[in-house]
Amino acid sequence: VLLADTEFDNALVVAERIRSRIRETPIRVEGAPILITASIGVTAWQGEWDRIEGVMSRADQALDAAKDRGRDCVEPRQDPALMVTAATQTTG
């Protein structure tokens, strides 16, 4: 899911709502309810220093981490190096 013009914290809220809704909504197979869960990795484009390859890599890493935690969770992933660079650039 790509969320345009969305702050990272808000993206985490959206991801948690999606995860929760999937868990709460069984599907029916031959009349029998089947419960499913979702593991979701969340990242964000971190400014002009970021590249799409980095965004996709962090999303994959976050998804893998969510699965490693036992699944059915939301895992955030940001690049601290880009966060420092962005803060340095915006503060002078």
N, C-alpha and C positions, 0 to 999 in steps of 0.2 A: 504494500500500500504506500503510495507516495502522497504526502501531505504538504501541499504548497502553503507558504506563508504561515507556518506553524512553529511556535517555539518548542524547543526540545522537551521541556516539562509537559507541555500540552500533548505532544506526540506520545509520551509515555502514558498519559491518561487515556488517550484514544486506543492505544494498543491494549491496555488493561481492560477497557470496555469490550473490545473485540474478543479477547481471550475469555473473559467472563461469560459473554453471551454465547460463545461457541460451547463452552462447558455446560451451560444451563439449557441448551437446546438439543435434545436427543434427536437423532435421525431414525427413521423406521426402515428396517430391512425385513421384508416378508412379515410385516406386522409387529415385529419385535423392536423395542427401543434400543438404540445403540448410543452410548455416551462417547463423545469424542472430546479431545482436548487440543490445545494449540500451544506451541512454543513460538515466541515472537522475539526477534532481535530488533532493537531500535537504535538508529544512529541519525546523524544530521549532517548536512553540508555545513562546513565550518568556516565559510568565507572564501574570499578570492584565492587564498593559499591552498585550499583543498582541491582535490581532483576527483572525478567520478570514480576512478579506480579505487581510491582510498575510501570513499563512501561505501562502495559495494563490498570491499574487503571487510570494513568494520561491521557492516550488516551481517555478513557471513559469520564473522567471529562471534558476534552477539547471539546469533541463532545457535551456533555450536555450543556456546556457554549455557544458553537456556536449556538445551537438551542435556548437557552434562549435569546441570543442577537437578535433574529429575523430571524435566518436561513440565508442561502446563504452567508456564511462567513467562514473564516479560523481562528481558535482559537489556539494559542500556549499554551503549558503547560509544565513547567519544575518544578522540585522539588528544591527549594532554599537550603534546608538542604544538599542535595547531591552536589549541586554546591559549597557550602562552604567547605564541606569535601574534594571534589576533588581538589579545589584550595589550601587548606591547605596541602594536601598530596603532591602535585606537587611542592610547593614552599619551602617545608622543614619543 
